[in-house]
Amino acid sequence: MQKPIAGHGSPGPKDVGGRGRYPEYPEGKLSCGGIDWFQAHLAKHDVSERNVSLYEGFIPDCFELYEHDPERSGKFAFALVDVDQYEPTRIALDWVWPRLNPGGILVADDYVEGCPILASAAIRAWLDTVCETERELIGLEDTQLMIGKAFT
Ligand SMILES: C[S@@+](CC[C@H](N)C(=O)[O-])C[C@H]1O[C@@H](n2cnc3c(N)ncnc32)[C@H](O)[C@@H]1O
């Protein structure tokens, strides 16, 4: 069978075992149809190509593409990590944090206190790796955890 090019990757050991209490994200779930579909969708809503850069592929391959884009080497003021599964969430948080400017905001989606799997577990594990003086937990809105990067 051909590997899906979009949507979720195959679930890892930390994405299963919720006994139905948490959503499941099988391979290929939530695919919007790939980069061509997404580009057409943006055009339909008059979003200028000049304001958007798309990097196709799973994490971390798409981050590699970003790294090799000479026009996009700057840091971020805002980042949203919303990929549901444990492994890509953990990798994305590790990748994005050093690229966030001091004073920047990171939103980590799908954070449910006490959930031992999926993005929640990855966010919890990642938070433990970041020095408390370097980050400020601004708030939790629904399941969106907002974290500020300190001006240290
Ligand atoms: C809940 S959706 C959120 C999308 C977007 N933030 C939104 O609200 O429309 C999760 C997205 O993560 C993407 N995703 C999941 N695993 C991924 C991975 N390993 N690499 C790249 N994208 C992934 C899926 O394709 C899906 O579009």
The ligand as an SDF file (V2000), in Angstrom:
LIG
                    3D

 27 29  0  0  0  0  0  0  0  0999 V2000
   -5.8930   18.7270   14.1990 C   0  0  0  0  0  0  0  0  0  0  0  0
   -5.0910   19.0360   12.6410 S   0  0  0  0  0  0  0  0  0  0  0  0
   -4.6800   20.7040   12.8870 C   0  0  0  0  0  0  0  0  0  0  0  0
   -4.4640   21.4880   11.6780 C   0  0  0  0  0  0  0  0  0  0  0  0
   -4.5730   22.9930   11.8670 C   0  0  0  0  0  0  0  0  0  0  0  0
   -3.8700   23.4850   13.0330 N   0  0  0  0  0  0  0  0  0  0  0  0
   -6.0020   23.3660   11.9230 C   0  0  0  0  0  0  0  0  0  0  0  0
   -6.5020   23.7200   12.9930 O   0  0  0  0  0  0  0  0  0  0  0  0
   -6.6550   23.3140   10.8740 O   0  0  0  0  0  0  0  0  0  0  0  0
   -3.6250   18.1370   12.8230 C   0  0  0  0  0  0  0  0  0  0  0  0
   -2.7770   18.2130   11.5900 C   0  0  0  0  0  0  0  0  0  0  0  0
   -1.4920   17.6620   11.8740 O   0  0  0  0  0  0  0  0  0  0  0  0
   -0.9820   17.0930   10.7030 C   0  0  0  0  0  0  0  0  0  0  0  0
    0.0270   16.1100   11.1000 N   0  0  0  0  0  0  0  0  0  0  0  0
   -0.1230   15.0570   11.9130 C   0  0  0  0  0  0  0  0  0  0  0  0
    1.0220   14.3660   12.0560 N   0  0  0  0  0  0  0  0  0  0  0  0
    1.9390   15.0290   11.3250 C   0  0  0  0  0  0  0  0  0  0  0  0
    3.3340   14.8090   11.0700 C   0  0  0  0  0  0  0  0  0  0  0  0
    3.9740   13.7600   11.6000 N   0  0  0  0  0  0  0  0  0  0  0  0
    3.9680   15.6670   10.2760 N   0  0  0  0  0  0  0  0  0  0  0  0
    3.3140   16.7200    9.7320 C   0  0  0  0  0  0  0  0  0  0  0  0
    2.0020   16.9850    9.9370 N   0  0  0  0  0  0  0  0  0  0  0  0
    1.3170   16.1370   10.7160 C   0  0  0  0  0  0  0  0  0  0  0  0
   -2.1920   16.4610   10.0230 C   0  0  0  0  0  0  0  0  0  0  0  0
   -2.0190   16.4380    8.6430 O   0  0  0  0  0  0  0  0  0  0  0  0
   -3.3210   17.4260   10.4010 C   0  0  0  0  0  0  0  0  0  0  0  0
   -3.5590   18.3240    9.3600 O   0  0  0  0  0  0  0  0  0  0  0  0
  1  2  1  0
  2  3  1  0
  2 10  1  0
  3  4  1  0
  4  5  1  0
  5  6  1  0
  5  7  1  0
  7  8  2  0
  7  9  1  0
 10 11  1  0
 11 12  1  0
 11 26  1  0
 12 13  1  0
 13 14  1  0
 13 24  1  0
 14 15  1  0
 14 23  1  0
 15 16  2  0
 16 17  1  0
 17 18  1  0
 17 23  2  0
 18 19  1  0
 18 20  2  0
 20 21  1  0
 21 22  2  0
 22 23  1  0
 24 25  1  0
 24 26  1  0
 26 27  1  0
M  CHG  2   2   1   9  -1
M  END
$$$$
